[in-house]
Every structure is written in structure tokens, then in C-alpha cells.
Amino acid sequence: MAKDSYIDKTKEILEKNGKITSWDAIQKMGNTRLSATIYNLRHLYGMNIGMRMKTAVNGKRFGEYYLIEE
């Protein structure tokens, strides 16, 4: 999947689900650089995306990106 496809698919997931994690990105599109995709969506496409830290049941922490509705 090309980088532009990562941007399009990530945008689609955020608009549909309102959130995405790195694990979601890996499973759904093979994107191992979600933070770079989020950067592009924020700075090139002007999307308002936030990030919050979550804790999994095993105690590991991960970031969850979410779409901020205006």
C-alpha cells in the first residue's frame, strides 16, 4: 500500500471510528509509521487530531489518535 493510500485509509478510519491506534494501523493496512501519517494529516490536510495515552490490560501503554470535532 502506498503512502498516499495510508493517508486516505487513516483519514477514512478516523472519520468513521473517530480513533485509531498503531496496532489498528498495522492490522488494517500494514502501516508501521502511523505517527508520520498523522503528522501529514495534521500539517498537510489541516485535520484536528489529538492523541491520548491508554493502558492495555497487560499494563503496556500505547497512544490512541482521535479526531477532534469542532
mmCIF file of the N, C-alpha and C atoms, coordinates in Angstrom:
data_MODEL
# 
_entry.id   MODEL 
# 
loop_
_atom_site.group_PDB 
_atom_site.id 
_atom_site.type_symbol 
_atom_site.label_atom_id 
_atom_site.label_alt_id 
_atom_site.label_comp_id 
_atom_site.label_asym_id 
_atom_site.label_entity_id 
_atom_site.label_seq_id 
_atom_site.pdbx_PDB_ins_code 
_atom_site.Cartn_x 
_atom_site.Cartn_y 
_atom_site.Cartn_z 
_atom_site.occupancy 
_atom_site.B_iso_or_equiv 
_atom_site.pdbx_formal_charge 
_atom_site.auth_seq_id 
_atom_site.auth_comp_id 
_atom_site.auth_asym_id 
_atom_site.auth_atom_id 
_atom_site.pdbx_PDB_model_num 
ATOM 1   N N  . MET A 1 1  ? 0.852   -1.182 0.000  1.00 0.00 ? 1  MET A N  1 
ATOM 2   C CA . MET A 1 1  ? 0.000   0.000  0.000  1.00 0.00 ? 1  MET A CA 1 
ATOM 3   C C  . MET A 1 1  ? 0.892   1.237  0.000  1.00 0.00 ? 1  MET A C  1 
ATOM 4   N N  . ALA A 1 2  ? 0.640   2.154  -0.875 1.00 0.00 ? 2  ALA A N  1 
ATOM 5   C CA . ALA A 1 2  ? 1.449   3.364  -0.999 1.00 0.00 ? 2  ALA A CA 1 
ATOM 6   C C  . ALA A 1 2  ? 1.156   4.340  0.133  1.00 0.00 ? 2  ALA A C  1 
ATOM 7   N N  . LYS A 1 3  ? 2.104   5.263  0.350  1.00 0.00 ? 3  LYS A N  1 
ATOM 8   C CA . LYS A 1 3  ? 1.939   6.242  1.432  1.00 0.00 ? 3  LYS A CA 1 
ATOM 9   C C  . LYS A 1 3  ? 0.652   7.044  1.298  1.00 0.00 ? 3  LYS A C  1 
ATOM 10  N N  . ASP A 1 4  ? 0.314   7.479  0.088  1.00 0.00 ? 4  ASP A N  1 
ATOM 11  C CA . ASP A 1 4  ? -0.926  8.231  -0.099 1.00 0.00 ? 4  ASP A CA 1 
ATOM 12  C C  . ASP A 1 4  ? -2.131  7.393  0.304  1.00 0.00 ? 4  ASP A C  1 
ATOM 13  N N  . SER A 1 5  ? -2.054  6.094  0.051  1.00 0.00 ? 5  SER A N  1 
ATOM 14  C CA . SER A 1 5  ? -3.133  5.198  0.452  1.00 0.00 ? 5  SER A CA 1 
ATOM 15  C C  . SER A 1 5  ? -3.224  5.133  1.972  1.00 0.00 ? 5  SER A C  1 
ATOM 16  N N  . TYR A 1 6  ? -2.075  5.153  2.667  1.00 0.00 ? 6  TYR A N  1 
ATOM 17  C CA . TYR A 1 6  ? -2.084  5.179  4.126  1.00 0.00 ? 6  TYR A CA 1 
ATOM 18  C C  . TYR A 1 6  ? -2.822  6.420  4.625  1.00 0.00 ? 6  TYR A C  1 
ATOM 19  N N  . ILE A 1 7  ? -2.542  7.539  3.995  1.00 0.00 ? 7  ILE A N  1 
ATOM 20  C CA . ILE A 1 7  ? -3.189  8.790  4.405  1.00 0.00 ? 7  ILE A CA 1 
ATOM 21  C C  . ILE A 1 7  ? -4.692  8.693  4.176  1.00 0.00 ? 7  ILE A C  1 
ATOM 22  N N  . ASP A 1 8  ? -5.094  8.242  3.004  1.00 0.00 ? 8  ASP A N  1 
ATOM 23  C CA . ASP A 1 8  ? -6.517  8.130  2.683  1.00 0.00 ? 8  ASP A CA 1 
ATOM 24  C C  . ASP A 1 8  ? -7.226  7.151  3.616  1.00 0.00 ? 8  ASP A C  1 
ATOM 25  N N  . LYS A 1 9  ? -6.622  5.991  3.839  1.00 0.00 ? 9  LYS A N  1 
ATOM 26  C CA . LYS A 1 9  ? -7.244  4.963  4.682  1.00 0.00 ? 9  LYS A CA 1 
ATOM 27  C C  . LYS A 1 9  ? -7.308  5.424  6.140  1.00 0.00 ? 9  LYS A C  1 
ATOM 28  N N  . THR A 1 10 ? -6.250  6.063  6.639  1.00 0.00 ? 10 THR A N  1 
ATOM 29  C CA . THR A 1 10 ? -6.244  6.559  8.012  1.00 0.00 ? 10 THR A CA 1 
ATOM 30  C C  . THR A 1 10 ? -7.308  7.632  8.184  1.00 0.00 ? 10 THR A C  1 
ATOM 31  N N  . LYS A 1 11 ? -7.418  8.523  7.216  1.00 0.00 ? 11 LYS A N  1 
ATOM 32  C CA . LYS A 1 11 ? -8.448  9.568  7.245  1.00 0.00 ? 11 LYS A CA 1 
ATOM 33  C C  . LYS A 1 11 ? -9.831  8.939  7.284  1.00 0.00 ? 11 LYS A C  1 
ATOM 34  N N  . GLU A 1 12 ? -10.039 7.921  6.477  1.00 0.00 ? 12 GLU A N  1 
ATOM 35  C CA . GLU A 1 12 ? -11.322 7.209  6.432  1.00 0.00 ? 12 GLU A CA 1 
ATOM 36  C C  . GLU A 1 12 ? -11.648 6.557  7.781  1.00 0.00 ? 12 GLU A C  1 
ATOM 37  N N  . ILE A 1 13 ? -10.660 5.908  8.383  1.00 0.00 ? 13 ILE A N  1 
ATOM 38  C CA . ILE A 1 13 ? -10.868 5.243  9.677  1.00 0.00 ? 13 ILE A CA 1 
ATOM 39  C C  . ILE A 1 13 ? -11.187 6.271  10.757 1.00 0.00 ? 13 ILE A C  1 
ATOM 40  N N  . LEU A 1 14 ? -10.443 7.376  10.786 1.00 0.00 ? 14 LEU A N  1 
ATOM 41  C CA . LEU A 1 14 ? -10.696 8.422  11.781 1.00 0.00 ? 14 LEU A CA 1 
ATOM 42  C C  . LEU A 1 14 ? -12.096 9.011  11.616 1.00 0.00 ? 14 LEU A C  1 
ATOM 43  N N  . GLU A 1 15 ? -12.509 9.239  10.395 1.00 0.00 ? 15 GLU A N  1 
ATOM 44  C CA . GLU A 1 15 ? -13.828 9.820  10.155 1.00 0.00 ? 15 GLU A CA 1 
ATOM 45  C C  . GLU A 1 15 ? -14.944 8.837  10.498 1.00 0.00 ? 15 GLU A C  1 
ATOM 46  N N  . LYS A 1 16 ? -14.697 7.552  10.302 1.00 0.00 ? 16 LYS A N  1 
ATOM 47  C CA . LYS A 1 16 ? -15.714 6.531  10.577 1.00 0.00 ? 16 LYS A CA 1 
ATOM 48  C C  . LYS A 1 16 ? -15.752 6.159  12.060 1.00 0.00 ? 16 LYS A C  1 
ATOM 49  N N  . ASN A 1 17 ? -14.577 5.860  12.637 1.00 0.00 ? 17 ASN A N  1 
ATOM 50  C CA . ASN A 1 17 ? -14.499 5.354  14.007 1.00 0.00 ? 17 ASN A CA 1 
ATOM 51  C C  . ASN A 1 17 ? -14.159 6.418  15.036 1.00 0.00 ? 17 ASN A C  1 
ATOM 52  N N  . GLY A 1 18 ? -13.590 7.532  14.571 1.00 0.00 ? 18 GLY A N  1 
ATOM 53  C CA . GLY A 1 18 ? -13.209 8.602  15.480 1.00 0.00 ? 18 GLY A CA 1 
ATOM 54  C C  . GLY A 1 18 ? -11.875 8.402  16.158 1.00 0.00 ? 18 GLY A C  1 
ATOM 55  N N  . LYS A 1 19 ? -11.238 7.208  16.001 1.00 0.00 ? 19 LYS A N  1 
ATOM 56  C CA . LYS A 1 19 ? -9.959  6.942  16.654 1.00 0.00 ? 19 LYS A CA 1 
ATOM 57  C C  . LYS A 1 19 ? -9.209  5.839  15.924 1.00 0.00 ? 19 LYS A C  1 
ATOM 58  N N  . ILE A 1 20 ? -7.884  5.798  16.188 1.00 0.00 ? 20 ILE A N  1 
ATOM 59  C CA . ILE A 1 20 ? -7.034  4.747  15.611 1.00 0.00 ? 20 ILE A CA 1 
ATOM 60  C C  . ILE A 1 20 ? -5.793  4.602  16.480 1.00 0.00 ? 20 ILE A C  1 
ATOM 61  N N  . THR A 1 21 ? -5.299  3.373  16.590 1.00 0.00 ? 21 THR A N  1 
ATOM 62  C CA . THR A 1 21 ? -4.052  3.096  17.304 1.00 0.00 ? 21 THR A CA 1 
ATOM 63  C C  . THR A 1 21 ? -3.033  2.540  16.312 1.00 0.00 ? 21 THR A C  1 
ATOM 64  N N  . SER A 1 22 ? -1.794  2.454  16.748 1.00 0.00 ? 22 SER A N  1 
ATOM 65  C CA . SER A 1 22 ? -0.751  1.875  15.885 1.00 0.00 ? 22 SER A CA 1 
ATOM 66  C C  . SER A 1 22 ? -1.094  0.437  15.528 1.00 0.00 ? 22 SER A C  1 
ATOM 67  N N  . TRP A 1 23 ? -1.628  -0.302 16.492 1.00 0.00 ? 23 TRP A N  1 
ATOM 68  C CA . TRP A 1 23 ? -1.978  -1.701 16.230 1.00 0.00 ? 23 TRP A CA 1 
ATOM 69  C C  . TRP A 1 23 ? -3.079  -1.784 15.164 1.00 0.00 ? 23 TRP A C  1 
ATOM 70  N N  . ASP A 1 24 ? -4.064  -0.892 15.243 1.00 0.00 ? 24 ASP A N  1 
ATOM 71  C CA . ASP A 1 24 ? -5.107  -0.846 14.208 1.00 0.00 ? 24 ASP A CA 1 
ATOM 72  C C  . ASP A 1 24 ? -4.484  -0.610 12.838 1.00 0.00 ? 24 ASP A C  1 
ATOM 73  N N  . ALA A 1 25 ? -3.551  0.352  12.774 1.00 0.00 ? 25 ALA A N  1 
ATOM 74  C CA . ALA A 1 25 ? -2.915  0.708  11.504 1.00 0.00 ? 25 ALA A CA 1 
ATOM 75  C C  . ALA A 1 25 ? -2.116  -0.461 10.934 1.00 0.00 ? 25 ALA A C  1 
ATOM 76  N N  . ILE A 1 26 ? -1.428  -1.184 11.799 1.00 0.00 ? 26 ILE A N  1 
ATOM 77  C CA . ILE A 1 26 ? -0.653  -2.344 11.342 1.00 0.00 ? 26 ILE A CA 1 
ATOM 78  C C  . ILE A 1 26 ? -1.582  -3.423 10.825 1.00 0.00 ? 26 ILE A C  1 
ATOM 79  N N  . GLN A 1 27 ? -2.624  -3.734 11.585 1.00 0.00 ? 27 GLN A N  1 
ATOM 80  C CA . GLN A 1 27 ? -3.545  -4.809 11.193 1.00 0.00 ? 27 GLN A CA 1 
ATOM 81  C C  . GLN A 1 27 ? -4.355  -4.476 9.950  1.00 0.00 ? 27 GLN A C  1 
ATOM 82  N N  . LYS A 1 28 ? -4.855  -3.250 9.857  1.00 0.00 ? 28 LYS A N  1 
ATOM 83  C CA . LYS A 1 28 ? -5.790  -2.907 8.785  1.00 0.00 ? 28 LYS A CA 1 
ATOM 84  C C  . LYS A 1 28 ? -5.120  -2.515 7.474  1.00 0.00 ? 28 LYS A C  1 
ATOM 85  N N  . MET A 1 29 ? -3.866  -1.980 7.562  1.00 0.00 ? 29 MET A N  1 
ATOM 86  C CA . MET A 1 29 ? -3.246  -1.527 6.313  1.00 0.00 ? 29 MET A CA 1 
ATOM 87  C C  . MET A 1 29 ? -1.751  -1.757 6.238  1.00 0.00 ? 29 MET A C  1 
ATOM 88  N N  . GLY A 1 30 ? -1.161  -2.366 7.260  1.00 0.00 ? 30 GLY A N  1 
ATOM 89  C CA . GLY A 1 30 ? 0.270   -2.633 7.240  1.00 0.00 ? 30 GLY A CA 1 
ATOM 90  C C  . GLY A 1 30 ? 1.121   -1.391 7.463  1.00 0.00 ? 30 GLY A C  1 
ATOM 91  N N  . ASN A 1 31 ? 0.529   -0.333 8.007  1.00 0.00 ? 31 ASN A N  1 
ATOM 92  C CA . ASN A 1 31 ? 1.239   0.921  8.237  1.00 0.00 ? 31 ASN A CA 1 
ATOM 93  C C  . ASN A 1 31 ? 1.937   0.867  9.590  1.00 0.00 ? 31 ASN A C  1 
ATOM 94  N N  . THR A 1 32 ? 3.262   0.814  9.560  1.00 0.00 ? 32 THR A N  1 
ATOM 95  C CA . THR A 1 32 ? 4.044   0.774  10.801 1.00 0.00 ? 32 THR A CA 1 
ATOM 96  C C  . THR A 1 32 ? 4.510   2.157  11.222 1.00 0.00 ? 32 THR A C  1 
ATOM 97  N N  . ARG A 1 33 ? 4.127   3.179  10.467 1.00 0.00 ? 33 ARG A N  1 
ATOM 98  C CA . ARG A 1 33 ? 4.525   4.558  10.782 1.00 0.00 ? 33 ARG A CA 1 
ATOM 99  C C  . ARG A 1 33 ? 3.298   5.464  10.893 1.00 0.00 ? 33 ARG A C  1 
ATOM 100 N N  . LEU A 1 34 ? 2.399   5.080  11.782 1.00 0.00 ? 34 LEU A N  1 
ATOM 101 C CA . LEU A 1 34 ? 1.163   5.837  11.947 1.00 0.00 ? 34 LEU A CA 1 
ATOM 102 C C  . LEU A 1 34 ? 1.437   7.279  12.348 1.00 0.00 ? 34 LEU A C  1 
ATOM 103 N N  . SER A 1 35 ? 2.423   7.509  13.196 1.00 0.00 ? 35 SER A N  1 
ATOM 104 C CA . SER A 1 35 ? 2.700   8.882  13.638 1.00 0.00 ? 35 SER A CA 1 
ATOM 105 C C  . SER A 1 35 ? 3.070   9.784  12.453 1.00 0.00 ? 35 SER A C  1 
ATOM 106 N N  . ALA A 1 36 ? 3.783   9.254  11.478 1.00 0.00 ? 36 ALA A N  1 
ATOM 107 C CA . ALA A 1 36 ? 4.126   10.042 10.285 1.00 0.00 ? 36 ALA A CA 1 
ATOM 108 C C  . ALA A 1 36 ? 2.873   10.346 9.465  1.00 0.00 ? 36 ALA A C  1 
ATOM 109 N N  . THR A 1 37 ? 1.981   9.389  9.376  1.00 0.00 ? 37 THR A N  1 
ATOM 110 C CA . THR A 1 37 ? 0.728   9.587  8.656  1.00 0.00 ? 37 THR A CA 1 
ATOM 111 C C  . THR A 1 37 ? -0.124  10.640 9.359  1.00 0.00 ? 37 THR A C  1 
ATOM 112 N N  . ILE A 1 38 ? -0.185  10.573 10.689 1.00 0.00 ? 38 ILE A N  1 
ATOM 113 C CA . ILE A 1 38 ? -0.934  11.550 11.473 1.00 0.00 ? 38 ILE A CA 1 
ATOM 114 C C  . ILE A 1 38 ? -0.327  12.945 11.284 1.00 0.00 ? 38 ILE A C  1 
ATOM 115 N N  . TYR A 1 39 ? 1.004   13.021 11.276 1.00 0.00 ? 39 TYR A N  1 
ATOM 116 C CA . TYR A 1 39 ? 1.683   14.296 11.038 1.00 0.00 ? 39 TYR A CA 1 
ATOM 117 C C  . TYR A 1 39 ? 1.213   14.907 9.715  1.00 0.00 ? 39 TYR A C  1 
ATOM 118 N N  . ASN A 1 40 ? 1.202   14.093 8.667  1.00 0.00 ? 40 ASN A N  1 
ATOM 119 C CA . ASN A 1 40 ? 0.774   14.573 7.350  1.00 0.00 ? 40 ASN A CA 1 
ATOM 120 C C  . ASN A 1 40 ? -0.687  15.010 7.363  1.00 0.00 ? 40 ASN A C  1 
ATOM 121 N N  . LEU A 1 41 ? -1.537  14.250 8.028  1.00 0.00 ? 41 LEU A N  1 
ATOM 122 C CA . LEU A 1 41 ? -2.948  14.632 8.101  1.00 0.00 ? 41 LEU A CA 1 
ATOM 123 C C  . LEU A 1 41 ? -3.128  15.956 8.836  1.00 0.00 ? 41 LEU A C  1 
ATOM 124 N N  . ARG A 1 42 ? -2.337  16.169 9.883  1.00 0.00 ? 42 ARG A N  1 
ATOM 125 C CA . ARG A 1 42 ? -2.425  17.413 10.650 1.00 0.00 ? 42 ARG A CA 1 
ATOM 126 C C  . ARG A 1 42 ? -1.891  18.602 9.855  1.00 0.00 ? 42 ARG A C  1 
ATOM 127 N N  . HIS A 1 43 ? -0.687  18.448 9.312  1.00 0.00 ? 43 HIS A N  1 
ATOM 128 C CA . HIS A 1 43 ? 0.020   19.590 8.727  1.00 0.00 ? 43 HIS A CA 1 
ATOM 129 C C  . HIS A 1 43 ? -0.246  19.822 7.243  1.00 0.00 ? 43 HIS A C  1 
ATOM 130 N N  . LEU A 1 44 ? -0.513  18.790 6.504  1.00 0.00 ? 44 LEU A N  1 
ATOM 131 C CA . LEU A 1 44 ? -0.757  18.965 5.070  1.00 0.00 ? 44 LEU A CA 1 
ATOM 132 C C  . LEU A 1 44 ? -2.246  19.078 4.748  1.00 0.00 ? 44 LEU A C  1 
ATOM 133 N N  . TYR A 1 45 ? -3.086  18.428 5.577  1.00 0.00 ? 45 TYR A N  1 
ATOM 134 C CA . TYR A 1 45 ? -4.519  18.402 5.305  1.00 0.00 ? 45 TYR A CA 1 
ATOM 135 C C  . TYR A 1 45 ? -5.335  19.165 6.336  1.00 0.00 ? 45 TYR A C  1 
ATOM 136 N N  . GLY A 1 46 ? -4.674  19.706 7.362  1.00 0.00 ? 46 GLY A N  1 
ATOM 137 C CA . GLY A 1 46 ? -5.341  20.552 8.345  1.00 0.00 ? 46 GLY A CA 1 
ATOM 138 C C  . GLY A 1 46 ? -6.323  19.846 9.260  1.00 0.00 ? 46 GLY A C  1 
ATOM 139 N N  . MET A 1 47 ? -6.185  18.534 9.405  1.00 0.00 ? 47 MET A N  1 
ATOM 140 C CA . MET A 1 47 ? -7.107  17.801 10.288 1.00 0.00 ? 47 MET A CA 1 
ATOM 141 C C  . MET A 1 47 ? -6.746  18.060 11.745 1.00 0.00 ? 47 MET A C  1 
ATOM 142 N N  . ASN A 1 48 ? -7.754  18.172 12.578 1.00 0.00 ? 48 ASN A N  1 
ATOM 143 C CA . ASN A 1 48 ? -7.578  18.410 14.004 1.00 0.00 ? 48 ASN A CA 1 
ATOM 144 C C  . ASN A 1 48 ? -7.591  17.055 14.717 1.00 0.00 ? 48 ASN A C  1 
ATOM 145 N N  . ILE A 1 49 ? -6.396  16.514 14.982 1.00 0.00 ? 49 ILE A N  1 
ATOM 146 C CA . ILE A 1 49 ? -6.246  15.173 15.557 1.00 0.00 ? 49 ILE A CA 1 
ATOM 147 C C  . ILE A 1 49 ? -5.495  15.280 16.874 1.00 0.00 ? 49 ILE A C  1 
ATOM 148 N N  . GLY A 1 50 ? -6.055  14.669 17.912 1.00 0.00 ? 50 GLY A N  1 
ATOM 149 C CA . GLY A 1 50 ? -5.410  14.634 19.221 1.00 0.00 ? 50 GLY A CA 1 
ATOM 150 C C  . GLY A 1 50 ? -4.844  13.251 19.497 1.00 0.00 ? 50 GLY A C  1 
ATOM 151 N N  . MET A 1 51 ? -4.077  13.145 20.584 1.00 0.00 ? 51 MET A N  1 
ATOM 152 C CA . MET A 1 51 ? -3.518  11.857 20.987 1.00 0.00 ? 51 MET A CA 1 
ATOM 153 C C  . MET A 1 51 ? -3.616  11.734 22.500 1.00 0.00 ? 51 MET A C  1 
ATOM 154 N N  . ARG A 1 52 ? -4.071  10.567 22.947 1.00 0.00 ? 52 ARG A N  1 
ATOM 155 C CA . ARG A 1 52 ? -4.129  10.302 24.383 1.00 0.00 ? 52 ARG A CA 1 
ATOM 156 C C  . ARG A 1 52 ? -3.456  8.966  24.656 1.00 0.00 ? 52 ARG A C  1 
ATOM 157 N N  . MET A 1 53 ? -2.826  8.874  25.810 1.00 0.00 ? 53 MET A N  1 
ATOM 158 C CA . MET A 1 53 ? -2.173  7.631  26.202 1.00 0.00 ? 53 MET A CA 1 
ATOM 159 C C  . MET A 1 53 ? -3.189  6.720  26.880 1.00 0.00 ? 53 MET A C  1 
ATOM 160 N N  . LYS A 1 54 ? -3.144  5.450  26.529 1.00 0.00 ? 54 LYS A N  1 
ATOM 161 C CA . LYS A 1 54 ? -4.032  4.438  27.100 1.00 0.00 ? 54 LYS A CA 1 
ATOM 162 C C  . LYS A 1 54 ? -3.159  3.342  27.709 1.00 0.00 ? 54 LYS A C  1 
ATOM 163 N N  . THR A 1 55 ? -3.740  2.528  28.568 1.00 0.00 ? 55 THR A N  1 
ATOM 164 C CA . THR A 1 55 ? -3.038  1.395  29.165 1.00 0.00 ? 55 THR A CA 1 
ATOM 165 C C  . THR A 1 55 ? -3.805  0.123  28.844 1.00 0.00 ? 55 THR A C  1 
ATOM 166 N N  . ALA A 1 56 ? -3.104  -0.846 28.268 1.00 0.00 ? 56 ALA A N  1 
ATOM 167 C CA . ALA A 1 56 ? -3.713  -2.139 27.933 1.00 0.00 ? 56 ALA A CA 1 
ATOM 168 C C  . ALA A 1 56 ? -3.855  -2.982 29.200 1.00 0.00 ? 56 ALA A C  1 
ATOM 169 N N  . VAL A 1 57 ? -4.590  -4.072 29.098 1.00 0.00 ? 57 VAL A N  1 
ATOM 170 C CA . VAL A 1 57 ? -4.815  -4.943 30.258 1.00 0.00 ? 57 VAL A CA 1 
ATOM 171 C C  . VAL A 1 57 ? -3.514  -5.545 30.783 1.00 0.00 ? 57 VAL A C  1 
ATOM 172 N N  . ASN A 1 58 ? -2.501  -5.655 29.925 1.00 0.00 ? 58 ASN A N  1 
ATOM 173 C CA . ASN A 1 58 ? -1.215  -6.204 30.356 1.00 0.00 ? 58 ASN A CA 1 
ATOM 174 C C  . ASN A 1 58 ? -0.292  -5.132 30.946 1.00 0.00 ? 58 ASN A C  1 
ATOM 175 N N  . GLY A 1 59 ? -0.794  -3.902 31.063 1.00 0.00 ? 59 GLY A N  1 
ATOM 176 C CA . GLY A 1 59 ? -0.013  -2.819 31.656 1.00 0.00 ? 59 GLY A CA 1 
ATOM 177 C C  . GLY A 1 59 ? 0.801   -2.002 30.670 1.00 0.00 ? 59 GLY A C  1 
ATOM 178 N N  . LYS A 1 60 ? 0.874   -2.427 29.418 1.00 0.00 ? 60 LYS A N  1 
ATOM 179 C CA . LYS A 1 60 ? 1.622   -1.684 28.398 1.00 0.00 ? 60 LYS A CA 1 
ATOM 180 C C  . LYS A 1 60 ? 0.842   -0.440 28.003 1.00 0.00 ? 60 LYS A C  1 
ATOM 181 N N  . ARG A 1 61 ? 1.584   0.642  27.745 1.00 0.00 ? 61 ARG A N  1 
ATOM 182 C CA . ARG A 1 61 ? 0.951   1.901  27.350 1.00 0.00 ? 61 ARG A CA 1 
ATOM 183 C C  . ARG A 1 61 ? 1.073   2.090  25.846 1.00 0.00 ? 61 ARG A C  1 
ATOM 184 N N  . PHE A 1 62 ? 0.071   2.721  25.269 1.00 0.00 ? 62 PHE A N  1 
ATOM 185 C CA . PHE A 1 62 ? 0.066   2.984  23.836 1.00 0.00 ? 62 PHE A CA 1 
ATOM 186 C C  . PHE A 1 62 ? -0.712  4.263  23.569 1.00 0.00 ? 62 PHE A C  1 
ATOM 187 N N  . GLY A 1 63 ? -0.465  4.846  22.417 1.00 0.00 ? 63 GLY A N  1 
ATOM 188 C CA . GLY A 1 63 ? -1.153  6.072  22.033 1.00 0.00 ? 63 GLY A CA 1 
ATOM 189 C C  . GLY A 1 63 ? -2.366  5.783  21.170 1.00 0.00 ? 63 GLY A C  1 
ATOM 190 N N  . GLU A 1 64 ? -3.408  6.547  21.404 1.00 0.00 ? 64 GLU A N  1 
ATOM 191 C CA . GLU A 1 64 ? -4.613  6.449  20.600 1.00 0.00 ? 64 GLU A CA 1 
ATOM 192 C C  . GLU A 1 64 ? -4.871  7.826  19.992 1.00 0.00 ? 64 GLU A C  1 
ATOM 193 N N  . TYR A 1 65 ? -4.883  7.892  18.676 1.00 0.00 ? 65 TYR A N  1 
ATOM 194 C CA . TYR A 1 65 ? -5.163  9.138  17.977 1.00 0.00 ? 65 TYR A CA 1 
ATOM 195 C C  . TYR A 1 65 ? -6.665  9.243  17.776 1.00 0.00 ? 65 TYR A C  1 
ATOM 196 N N  . TYR A 1 66 ? -7.189  10.452 17.927 1.00 0.00 ? 66 TYR A N  1 
ATOM 197 C CA . TYR A 1 66 ? -8.620  10.641 17.780 1.00 0.00 ? 66 TYR A CA 1 
ATOM 198 C C  . TYR A 1 66 ? -8.905  11.950 17.044 1.00 0.00 ? 66 TYR A C  1 
ATOM 199 N N  . LEU A 1 67 ? -10.024 11.956 16.369 1.00 0.00 ? 67 LEU A N  1 
ATOM 200 C CA . LEU A 1 67 ? -10.444 13.129 15.619 1.00 0.00 ? 67 LEU A CA 1 
ATOM 201 C C  . LEU A 1 67 ? -11.164 14.083 16.559 1.00 0.00 ? 67 LEU A C  1 
ATOM 202 N N  . ILE A 1 68 ? -10.725 15.325 16.580 1.00 0.00 ? 68 ILE A N  1 
ATOM 203 C CA . ILE A 1 68 ? -11.352 16.337 17.420 1.00 0.00 ? 68 ILE A CA 1 
ATOM 204 C C  . ILE A 1 68 ? -12.415 17.043 16.595 1.00 0.00 ? 68 ILE A C  1 
ATOM 205 N N  . GLU A 1 69 ? -13.649 16.894 17.014 1.00 0.00 ? 69 GLU A N  1 
ATOM 206 C CA . GLU A 1 69 ? -14.767 17.540 16.321 1.00 0.00 ? 69 GLU A CA 1 
ATOM 207 C C  . GLU A 1 69 ? -14.823 18.993 16.750 1.00 0.00 ? 69 GLU A C  1 
ATOM 208 N N  . GLU A 1 70 ? -15.034 19.865 15.818 1.00 0.00 ? 70 GLU A N  1 
ATOM 209 C CA . GLU A 1 70 ? -15.068 21.298 16.118 1.00 0.00 ? 70 GLU A CA 1 
ATOM 210 C C  . GLU A 1 70 ? -16.476 21.795 16.287 1.00 0.00 ? 70 GLU A C  1 
# 
